[in-house]
């Protein structure tokens, strides 16, 4: 399964190898440095969030059980997106992209760059 990864290592979205290429245009390690990385450790395979939504089979899309998330209230409430949008059923607040929940309550796992809104 794909896990949200924040290991800090340089990476390139493997969506470039699919028909149509990476959804976000991730053709080099430099372009992906600020993006969320979803990694399958078993396959040594990485996708950006756009490619996860477009290419990954639903049962392999996202595994929040890669570790127990220690969510803490974050008071940085600008330019973020609820990662609940990537889970089955989506975000309870209707978030589908960054910037839609600015000023709303945010809970964060710093270890893996994972965020949830209050309702999620």
C-alpha positions as CSV (number, residue, x, y, z in Angstrom):
1,X,0.0,0.0,0.0
2,X,1.0,3.6,-0.5
3,X,1.9,5.5,2.6
4,X,2.3,9.2,3.0
5,X,6.1,9.7,3.4
6,X,8.1,12.5,4.7
7,X,11.5,11.0,4.6
8,X,13.1,14.0,3.0
9,X,14.9,12.0,0.4
10,X,15.0,13.4,-3.2
11,X,12.3,11.7,-5.3
12,X,10.6,11.8,-8.7
13,X,7.0,10.9,-9.2
14,X,6.8,7.5,-10.9
15,X,3.6,8.7,-12.6
16,X,5.9,9.9,-15.4
17,X,6.1,6.3,-16.6
18,X,2.3,6.0,-17.1
19,X,0.3,7.0,-20.2
20,X,-0.1,10.8,-20.0
21,X,2.8,11.2,-17.5
22,X,2.7,12.7,-14.0
23,X,-0.5,14.7,-13.4
24,X,1.5,17.5,-11.8
25,X,4.4,17.4,-14.3
26,X,6.9,15.9,-11.9
27,X,9.7,15.1,-14.3
28,X,12.6,15.7,-12.1
29,X,13.7,15.4,-8.4
30,X,13.7,19.2,-8.1
31,X,10.1,19.7,-9.2
32,X,8.8,17.3,-6.5
33,X,10.7,18.7,-3.5
34,X,7.7,20.5,-1.9
35,X,5.0,17.9,-2.9
36,X,3.4,15.2,-0.7
37,X,5.0,11.9,-1.5
38,X,3.1,8.6,-1.4
39,X,5.5,5.7,-1.3
40,X,5.2,1.9,-1.6
41,X,8.2,0.6,0.3
42,X,7.7,-2.9,-1.0
43,X,8.0,-1.8,-4.6
44,X,10.3,1.2,-4.2
45,X,7.6,3.3,-6.0
46,X,6.6,6.9,-5.4
47,X,3.6,8.9,-6.6
48,X,2.5,12.6,-6.1
49,X,-1.1,13.1,-4.7
50,X,-2.4,13.9,-8.2
51,X,-1.1,10.6,-9.6
52,X,-2.4,8.7,-6.6
53,X,-5.9,10.0,-7.3
54,X,-5.7,9.3,-11.0
55,X,-3.7,6.0,-11.3
56,X,-3.8,4.0,-8.0
57,X,-6.3,1.3,-7.5
58,X,-8.7,2.3,-4.6
59,X,-7.5,-0.6,-2.4
60,X,-3.8,0.5,-2.8
61,X,-4.3,4.3,-2.6
62,X,-3.6,5.2,0.9
63,X,-2.8,3.4,4.2
64,X,-3.0,5.6,7.2
65,X,-2.0,2.7,9.3
66,X,1.7,2.8,8.3
67,X,2.2,4.1,11.8
68,X,0.0,5.6,14.5
69,X,-0.4,9.3,13.7
70,X,0.3,11.5,16.7
71,X,-2.0,14.3,15.7
72,X,-1.5,17.6,17.4
73,X,-3.4,20.8,17.0
74,X,-1.6,23.1,14.5
75,X,-2.1,26.8,14.6
76,X,-0.6,27.3,11.1
77,X,-3.9,27.4,9.3
78,X,-2.9,28.8,5.8
79,X,-2.2,27.0,2.6
80,X,-2.9,23.4,3.7
81,X,-5.3,20.6,2.6
82,X,-7.0,17.9,4.7
83,X,-5.5,14.5,3.9
84,X,-8.9,13.0,4.5
85,X,-9.6,14.0,0.9
86,X,-7.4,11.0,-0.1
87,X,-9.3,8.5,2.0
88,X,-12.4,6.6,1.0
89,X,-15.3,8.9,1.3
90,X,-13.1,12.0,1.1
91,X,-12.8,14.9,3.5
92,X,-15.7,15.5,5.8
93,X,-15.4,19.3,5.1
94,X,-15.4,18.7,1.4
95,X,-11.8,19.7,0.9
96,X,-10.3,18.7,-2.5
97,X,-7.3,21.0,-2.8
98,X,-4.9,23.2,-1.0
99,X,-6.1,26.5,0.3
100,X,-9.8,25.5,0.7
101,X,-9.6,25.2,4.5
102,X,-7.5,28.3,5.4
103,X,-8.4,29.5,8.8
104,X,-10.1,26.2,9.8
105,X,-9.0,23.9,12.6
106,X,-6.0,21.7,11.6
107,X,-4.6,18.6,13.3
108,X,-1.1,17.5,12.1
109,X,1.3,14.6,12.3
110,X,4.7,16.3,11.9
111,X,6.5,12.9,11.4
112,X,4.8,12.2,8.1
113,X,3.3,15.6,7.0
114,X,-0.2,14.4,7.5
115,X,-3.1,16.8,8.2
116,X,-6.7,16.4,9.1
117,X,-9.5,19.0,9.5
118,X,-11.6,19.1,12.7
119,X,-14.5,17.1,11.2
120,X,-12.2,14.4,9.9
